[in-house]
Amino acid sequence: MMSDNGQYRGDRALNFFKLYATRKYLRRLLATMIVIMVALVTSSSLLLYFKSERTVLHMQSEANLKILSQIDYNIASMNESVKNMAISVFFDTDTIPLLYGADENVFELPSKLLKLDHLASSNPYLHAITIFNANSDTFYSTDMLFQQDADGLLRRFGDRVREDDSIPQLQLIPLQWNADADRGESHRRPVDLFVYSVFMPQNGSRAGGTSSKVLLTVKPEWLFDNLHLLNELSGNARQTILIMNAQGEWFVRGGEPLAFEPERLSRAVLEHSQQANGSFTFRTDDALQMVSFKKRESNGWYLVSIQPYEAALGDVFEMRGSFALIAFMLVLFSIMASFPLSRRLYKPIEKLLRQARSPIPAAGLPLSEAQDELAYITQAMNDIEKDRENQSDTLVHYRLRKLLADSPSFDADSFRELTGKPRVRIDPSGGYVVAVAKIDDFKTYSRLAPADRRLHPFAIGNIATEIVSSRFETQFIDMKSDHFGLIISIGDGEAAAQETLLPLLRRVQTVVGQFYRISLSFAISGKAPDYRAISDLYRDACALLQYRMVYGRHALLTAEHVQANIDNTALPINPQLEKRIIEDLKANRPAALRNHLAQLLEYASKLSYDHMQHAILHVFIVIRSAVTEMNNNRVLAIEVDWQDVHGKMFESETLDEIREHLHELFDRLTEQIRPSPETRTEVIIDTIKELVYAQYADPDLSLQSIADSMKMSSAYLGRLFRANSSVSLTEYMNDVRLSEALRLLENERYTINEIMEKVGYRTQSHFFKQFKNKYGTTPKEYRLKRSLAGPGPADMIT
């Protein structure tokens, strides 16, 4: 029993997977539901996480600003306390003699300084009280080390106080004991004391312009200790609170280092200084930092809190694992829920598929290869219908083409059955005219995209049928080449069918040209009363269409147009024109050549088509024969690609195209018949050199013999060669002979006398003399040195 249950569960699982494997629409439905649900769960989880992160950041920023506000309040309280103390001292009657007295009363001075010392001791912020008397240029201070200038501070600070009254009043001014020490870092401001000054400008001052002043030095420990205490109270040991002035300098305690990049951070704070307070992120080399700041308007200081981003979001980062686990569980649940939901939504489609599946195998389309179940049903039914239509249309088109080519093979019943087809528009009662349309410039047209060429016959057929059918029943037939046929049923009572058809076909030419940029030429046959003559009418129309050669593209031809050509039995050759063309070509008379060619083509245009083709071929042969004859008598041959010319001429559709190709040929011939002087000279020089290389072994080779063979004056030939080769022809012949002799000397088989004869010298003395003049040694010495040393020829010539 347990085995049967296991087998049952296994079969159900197998059927389940098989169902999804063979149902594309079901898989798409399942995938869509999974994607939507997973996207919703994931986006919701991410949204919740990032919302939590932003909330924590906002709360942390608010907490940091509260701490900075507390520090600001503490500084303001201290500033108010010191301010009141400074004003009290400044206006104290016991202090006025110390400020402005010209003479020092040594008896009263200790008691007054003692009073000031008690005042300084009573304020926890103060380090000392110092009075500067501008009249006597004297300092009085409760700090004995300062008064005695034990560390040089009195001298340095005194110079600053004596300069002018530019020291800010009622503001904390940072002061460093060792002002000459190197700070070690840019934007770092060590602070040993803060100075607080009160004075009345120019009141009781000396002529130098400096006023008497009350100076209170404030201990910096209270400020730095306060910052440290608030850092501890914030509960974040990695948080740092610092103070920066308006110049971007950070206040630090003595030699205390900075644990970040002060210059970059100060620039970042100043960039956000348009706000009184705020927060931003700042990346250091170690990690991303969260920076909060608050600006003190009274003295332009910035209270800045810095803490690592991960410390600020520590709790949120700890929750990431929980977020991911919950999101994963929700995604898993949504995927599992998608299976039953997709099956429930698929049931109507499955029912439709079962109902429609019985006729589908006739289409031969496997379900696994379809886009989905709906596409399978739709495509299968469409294919069945389309196959039926295509089979019917293909058969009808084949029979229509056969009707044009061999109409007598149709008996009356077959013809009546064909004309009864739904898309066949032929009147079986009789009276027919056949029109043949041909695409002009078919060579260019054949380079169009295959898709366009498949579309054009359909479009041309629709246009022609619609226009001509407004007057006559018309059947368009694509002959699957460069032309189309139209069987036009004109009836028995239409006497002037051609006159009626001409404007209709002209309209077809115009519309096709406007919409598709295709030029058509038409030929219209005569009239036949019976369908058996349709193939004769088709052949007549094709024969008429050949005379497009005369009438050009976009022609509309009837038998009346070309009857004169058909009846012309004159010879296709005009001997007089042929003779004149040859004479013009040899004499290089381009204008006369074009004129006589025009006369010959005009003569050919009046001939029948066969004679016309014969005349064109004869012109080609005559021109080629004339050029061949001219090349036999020329030094510089005329080069023509006759195969290309022949191809262009006999691919031409009109006499005008043939005329253009012949004009191009005549232009090329004219350029070569009359070459430039430079080209002629180069040819002569090259010919002379070729003759020398070919005949240097002839002892009788000379300037005169070369001039005689070229039918030119020896004097002219010698001057021409020297002017273009920098040596005389005789010297050139000697150079060629001696170079060949040098090559032959390397071959031990030849004696020197044999070499002398092979290079065209009669006497050994003359040969030795010329060889030594050129190479500096005799042939015997050259061969001897070469046999001893074995180097190449260039090494043996000295």
Secondary structure as UniProt FT lines:
FT   HELIX           2..22
FT   HELIX           24..90
FT   TURN            93..95
FT   HELIX           96..100
FT   TURN            106..108
FT   HELIX           109..122
FT   TURN            124..125
FT   STRAND          126..133
FT   TURN            134..137
FT   STRAND          138..141
FT   HELIX           144..147
FT   TURN            148..149
FT   HELIX           153..163
FT   STRAND          173..175
FT   TURN            179..180
FT   TURN            186..187
FT   STRAND          188..191
FT   STRAND          193..199
FT   TURN            201..202
FT   TURN            207..208
FT   STRAND          213..218
FT   HELIX           221..233
FT   TURN            234..235
FT   TURN            237..238
FT   STRAND          240..244
FT   TURN            246..247
FT   STRAND          250..253
FT   TURN            254..255
FT   HELIX           262..271
FT   TURN            272..274
FT   STRAND          277..283
FT   STRAND          288..295
FT   TURN            297..299
FT   STRAND          302..308
FT   HELIX           309..312
FT   HELIX           314..356
FT   TURN            358..359
FT   HELIX           360..363
FT   HELIX           367..369
FT   HELIX           373..405
FT   HELIX           407..409
FT   HELIX           412..419
FT   TURN            422..423
FT   TURN            428..429
FT   STRAND          432..439
FT   HELIX           442..445
FT   TURN            446..447
FT   HELIX           450..468
FT   TURN            469..471
FT   STRAND          473..478
FT   STRAND          483..489
FT   TURN            495..496
FT   HELIX           497..516
FT   STRAND          520..528
FT   HELIX           531..533
FT   HELIX           534..545
FT   TURN            546..547
FT   HELIX           548..551
FT   TURN            553..554
FT   STRAND          556..557
FT   HELIX           559..567
FT   HELIX           575..587
FT   HELIX           590..604
FT   TURN            605..606
FT   HELIX           609..632
FT   HELIX           642..651
FT   HELIX           655..673
FT   HELIX           677..695
FT   TURN            696..697
FT   TURN            699..700
FT   HELIX           703..710
FT   HELIX           714..725
FT   HELIX           729..745
FT   TURN            748..749
FT   HELIX           752..758
FT   TURN            759..760
FT   HELIX           764..775
FT   HELIX           779..789
FT   HELIX           793..796
//
